[in-house]
Amino acid sequence: MRRLQRIFQDTIFLRLIDKGERLVAKLLAVMLFLVLLVAALKFTFEVVVQLFDPNRRWVGEGLIAVLGDLLNLLIAIEVLQNITSYLRRHVVQIELVLLTAITAVARKVIVLPPNAENKPMLVVGLGLAVLCLAAAFWMVRRVNESETASRTGPARSFQEAGQSPAAGAAGPH
């Protein structure tokens, strides 16, 4: 019973959870890397085979299909970068997540079938998704830039000699 109580102490419990999270992230990274490797090899093989097919049409549907597959691979690489970034810094980088989402929506727009004009709500929805993701990315980038500037900017002078930083942060009374 004592050992169980010890395991559930905050620091020990959180350390176990942290190790578990890292193990799962590493497992996901290895699995995704293997999937990416196989997918890239298959993609390369298919493109090379299609290059030598005289009946293959590269303009229109054929090109869009290749671009769609290529963008799928790029999205998977971005997801792998999200996982490895988490392992390095132990935080989820929201900028990277938003860029991955923007790439995914862009892929959807690129591979839209020609009859998408018959689905105006789909086009409007994708447009709104792009605007929202771009606005979120812009806001996160602005916040990150201002935090970086405040950490690397010039030191601020205090108005009165002997004023402590804590007193200066509290503002005038």
C-alpha positions as CSV (number, residue, x, y, z in Angstrom):
1,M,0.0,0.0,0.0
2,R,2.9,2.4,0.8
3,R,4.5,1.7,-2.5
4,L,1.2,2.6,-4.3
5,Q,0.9,5.8,-2.3
6,R,4.5,6.7,-3.2
7,I,3.8,6.1,-7.0
8,F,0.8,8.5,-6.8
9,Q,2.8,11.3,-5.3
10,D,2.7,14.2,-7.6
11,T,6.4,14.3,-8.7
12,I,6.7,10.6,-9.2
13,F,3.4,10.2,-10.9
14,L,4.1,13.1,-13.3
15,R,7.5,11.7,-14.0
16,L,5.9,8.3,-15.0
17,I,3.3,10.1,-17.2
18,D,6.1,12.1,-18.8
19,K,8.1,9.0,-19.6
20,G,4.9,7.4,-21.0
21,E,4.1,10.4,-23.2
22,R,7.7,10.4,-24.6
23,L,7.5,6.6,-25.2
24,V,4.2,7.0,-27.1
25,A,5.6,9.9,-29.1
26,K,8.7,8.0,-30.1
27,L,6.6,5.0,-31.1
28,L,4.4,7.2,-33.2
29,A,7.4,8.9,-34.8
30,V,9.0,5.5,-35.7
31,M,5.6,4.2,-37.2
32,L,5.1,7.4,-39.1
33,F,8.6,7.4,-40.4
34,L,8.2,3.8,-41.7
35,V,4.9,4.7,-43.3
36,L,6.5,7.8,-44.9
37,L,9.4,5.7,-46.2
38,V,7.2,3.1,-47.8
39,A,4.8,5.7,-49.2
40,A,7.7,7.7,-50.7
41,L,9.1,4.6,-52.3
42,K,5.7,3.6,-53.8
43,F,5.1,7.2,-55.0
44,T,8.5,7.3,-56.7
45,F,7.9,3.9,-58.3
46,E,4.5,4.9,-59.6
47,V,5.7,8.2,-61.0
48,V,8.7,6.5,-62.7
49,V,6.4,3.9,-64.2
50,Q,3.9,6.5,-65.4
51,L,6.7,8.6,-66.9
52,F,7.4,5.8,-69.4
53,D,3.7,5.2,-70.2
54,P,3.0,6.9,-73.5
55,N,-0.7,6.8,-72.9
56,R,-0.3,8.7,-69.6
57,R,-1.7,12.2,-69.7
58,W,0.2,14.6,-67.4
59,V,-2.0,17.6,-67.9
60,G,-5.2,17.9,-65.9
61,E,-6.4,15.0,-63.8
62,G,-3.0,13.2,-64.0
63,L,-1.1,16.1,-62.7
64,I,-3.6,16.9,-60.0
65,A,-3.4,13.3,-58.7
66,V,0.4,13.4,-58.5
67,L,0.3,16.8,-56.7
68,G,-2.3,15.4,-54.3
69,D,-0.1,12.4,-53.5
70,L,3.0,14.6,-53.1
71,L,1.2,17.0,-50.8
72,N,0.0,14.0,-48.7
73,L,3.6,13.1,-48.2
74,L,4.5,16.7,-47.3
75,I,1.7,16.8,-44.7
76,A,2.9,13.5,-43.2
77,I,6.5,15.0,-43.0
78,E,5.0,18.0,-41.2
79,V,3.2,15.7,-38.7
80,L,6.5,13.9,-38.1
81,Q,8.1,17.3,-37.5
82,N,5.4,18.0,-35.0
83,I,6.2,14.8,-33.1
84,T,9.9,15.3,-33.1
85,S,9.5,18.9,-32.1
86,Y,7.5,17.7,-29.1
87,L,10.2,15.2,-28.2
88,R,12.9,18.0,-28.4
89,R,11.1,20.8,-26.6
90,H,8.4,18.9,-24.7
91,V,5.8,21.4,-26.0
92,V,3.4,21.3,-28.9
93,Q,4.4,24.1,-31.4
94,I,1.2,25.6,-32.4
95,E,2.7,27.4,-35.4
96,L,3.8,24.1,-36.8
97,V,0.4,22.6,-36.2
98,L,-1.3,25.5,-37.9
99,L,1.0,25.3,-40.9
100,T,0.3,21.6,-41.2
101,A,-3.5,22.4,-41.2
102,I,-3.0,25.1,-43.8
103,T,-1.1,22.7,-46.0
104,A,-3.9,20.1,-45.6
105,V,-6.6,22.6,-46.6
106,A,-4.4,23.8,-49.5
107,R,-4.1,20.2,-50.7
108,K,-7.9,19.8,-50.6
109,V,-8.3,23.0,-52.6
110,I,-5.7,21.9,-55.2
111,V,-7.3,18.4,-55.7
112,L,-10.9,19.6,-55.9
113,P,-12.6,17.9,-58.7
114,P,-13.7,20.1,-61.6
115,N,-17.3,19.7,-60.7
116,A,-16.7,21.5,-57.3
117,E,-18.5,24.5,-58.8
118,N,-21.6,22.5,-58.1
119,K,-20.7,22.6,-54.4
120,P,-20.5,26.2,-53.5
121,M,-20.7,25.6,-49.7
122,L,-17.7,23.3,-49.9
123,V,-15.7,26.1,-51.6
124,V,-17.0,28.7,-49.1
125,G,-16.1,26.3,-46.2
126,L,-12.6,25.8,-47.4
127,G,-12.1,29.5,-47.9
128,L,-13.3,30.2,-44.4
129,A,-11.0,27.5,-43.1
130,V,-8.0,29.0,-44.9
131,L,-8.9,32.5,-43.5
132,C,-9.3,31.2,-39.9
133,L,-6.1,29.2,-40.0
134,A,-4.2,32.1,-41.5
135,A,-5.6,34.5,-38.9
136,A,-4.7,32.1,-36.1
137,F,-1.2,31.6,-37.5
138,W,-0.7,35.4,-37.8
139,M,-1.9,35.9,-34.2
140,V,0.4,33.2,-32.8
141,R,3.3,34.5,-34.8
142,R,2.7,38.0,-33.5
143,V,2.6,36.8,-29.9
144,N,5.7,34.7,-30.4
145,E,7.6,37.6,-32.0
146,S,6.6,40.0,-29.2
147,E,7.7,37.5,-26.5
148,T,11.1,37.0,-28.3
149,A,11.5,40.8,-28.6
150,S,10.8,41.3,-24.9
151,R,13.4,38.7,-24.0
152,T,16.1,39.9,-26.3
153,G,15.4,43.6,-26.4
154,P,17.5,46.3,-24.6
155,A,17.3,46.5,-20.9
156,R,14.8,49.0,-19.5
157,S,16.0,51.7,-17.2
158,F,14.1,52.4,-14.0
159,Q,12.5,55.8,-13.5
160,E,13.7,56.3,-10.0
161,A,17.1,55.2,-8.6
162,G,16.7,52.2,-6.3
163,Q,13.3,51.1,-7.7
164,S,13.1,47.4,-7.9
165,P,11.9,45.5,-10.9
166,A,8.9,44.2,-9.0
167,A,7.9,47.7,-8.0
168,G,8.2,48.9,-11.6
169,A,6.1,46.0,-12.9
170,A,3.3,46.9,-10.5
171,G,2.8,50.3,-12.1
172,P,2.0,53.7,-10.6
173,H,-0.3,53.8,-7.6
